Amino acid sequence: MKSPFYRAVALIGALLLAGCSHTAQNNNDARPQAWLQPGTRVTLPPPGITPALSSQQLLTASVNGKTQSLLVMLNADAQKVTLAGLSSVGIRLFLATYNETGIHTEQSIVAPELPPASQVLADVMLSHWPIDAWLPQLPKGWTLKDKGDRRELRNAAGKRVTEIIYLQRKGKRVPISIEQYVFHYHITIQYLDD
């Protein structure tokens, strides 16, 4: 299993998609899958976002008392989502593109601790896509609910798996914090494009 820290940092990059809505598709077979918790996978919602979005964020992940940061650049439109991760000195670590044909990745530096692109995109989409895009994808008994400035994902036993905290930014609801209770990481998101 990949390092929870790098999964968490990658997840934060996904959070750049705030306030977006999805474009409906019914082709689940062509779409990638990701882990919600060990032993439970989910098919990602379709990639399209309207209106188009471009954002830069500094993601800071805390795992087991260690903290690291990653600069993330996100671009999304009605056809695709593109996510690039940069090191603190501006070196591109990875580029992931999700479109109707699936996820395509380029890794600039060999970094085996980076999570799979589908896992990063799952975390991003969980934070930004409307709940109605996720409900048909979730396993039986799982719930995803908005409660004020929070979104909670719970498994079939009712256990909280992920909690996302939002705030209003430039008239849009954007994620600023993700707590992942199963994979044990916390991510904070700082927006750099103001």
N, C-alpha and C positions, 0 to 999 in steps of 0.2 A: 504494500500500500504506500502511496506517495506521502511525503511529509505534510502534515496538517497545515503547517505554516504556509507553504507554497500554494497549497490548495486555497487557503484563506486569502492570500494576496491576489491570486488569480480571480477569485470570487469577487473581490472588490472591484476589479476592473470592469466587471459586468455591471456593476451598479451605476455606471454612467448613463444607462438607458432610461433615466427617470422620466416619468410622465408620458410614456409612449404607449401606443396601442398596437395590437398585432393585426396582421393580415391573415385571414382564415385560409387554411389548407386542410385537406383530409388525407394526405399521404403519409401516414405514420411510419410505413416501412422504410421510406427514404430518409427519415429524420434520425439523428443520433440519440443515444441514450446516455444517462448519467446515474450515479449513485445518489440516493436520498439518505441512505444509511447502509451499513454493511448488510448484504443480502437482498436489498430492495433497489431496483432500477426503475427509471421513468423515461419515457420518450419526451424529448424537448418539444415545446410548442413551435409553430412556424417562425422563421427568422424575420420576416418583414416588419418594419416599424414606420408609423406615420404619426406626426411629421418627422422629417429627417433630423438627425441629431449628431452633433460633434462635441466632444468634451475631453478635458484632461483632468486626471485625478491623481492624488498621491494617496496610495493605500498603505495603511500601517496595520500589520497583523501581529497579534500576540498569541503565542503558543507555548505552553509549558514555561512561562516566565521569560521567554525570549521575544524580542520585538525586532521586526524588520520592515522596511518600506520598499515600495515599487511604484514607479511612475507608469500610469496606464493612459493610453489614448484610445478613445472609442469613437467610431463612426458607424452610423446606422441609417438605413433608408428603407424604402418599401420592398427592396429585393434582397438586402443582405445586412449582416452585422460584421464589422471588422474591429478586432481588438488587438492592440499592440502593447507589449510590455517592455519597458526600458529600465535599465539599471540606473542607479543613482548618478552615474556619470554620463548617462544618455546613450549607452550602447543598447541596441535592440536585442532583446532576449528571445522574443517570439512574436509571430504574427498569426492570428487565427481569423479565418473568414468563414461565416456560416451563411449559406444560401440554399436555394431549392435543391441543389445536388448534394448537400451535406456539408461537413466541416473540412476545411483545407487548412493545413498548418505549415508554417516554416519556422524552424528553430535555428536562430543565428549562432547560438553558443550551446554546446552540449551541456545540458543541465538535467541530469536524470531525476532530480528532485522536483522538477516542475510537474504539475498534474496534467492529465489529458485535457485537451482543449474542450471536449464535451462537458467535462466537469466544471471548468471555469465558466463556460457559457450557461450552464444550468443555474449556477449561483447568480449570475447577472440577470438572467431572465426571471428567476424566482423573485428578485427584488423589483423588477420593472414592469413585467408583463401583467396585464389585468388578471384578476383571479379567475374570471370565466375562461381564459385561455388555458389555465392550468387544471381546472377541475376535471375535464374529461381525461387528462393524462395521468392523474394521481391514482395510485393503487387503491383498491377497495378499502373503505374505512378511513383513509387519510383525509385530513382537512387543511384548508388554507384560508385564513380569515384575516380581514383588516379590522383592527380595534383602535380607533383614533389614530395616533401617530405610530402605530405598530402593525406589523404583519406577522402572523404566527403560522408555522407549518407543524402539524401534529400527526403522529403515526396512528395506526389503527387502534393501538392501545391507549390513545389519548396523551401520550408522552410528547412534550414539546421537543421538536427536532431543531428548528431554526426560528430565530426571532430577528426581525429587521426593524430598525427605528428610522423614521423619516422626519424631515422638516420641510417647510415651504421655502423654496429658493427660486427667485425670478418668476413667481407665479406658478411654479410646478412643485409637486411632491417628490422629493428626492431622498434616497437612502443615505444615511450618515453613519450607520453602525449595523453590523451583522454579528450575531452571536450564534455559533453553531455548537449545539449541545452534544451531538453524537460524535463528531470528529474533533471536538474540543478546541476551537479557536475563536478569536474575536477580532473583527476588522473594523477600523474606523476609516472614514472616507473624507478627504479634504479636496474641495474643488479648486482647481488652479486657473480656470479660464474666466475669472471675473475681471 
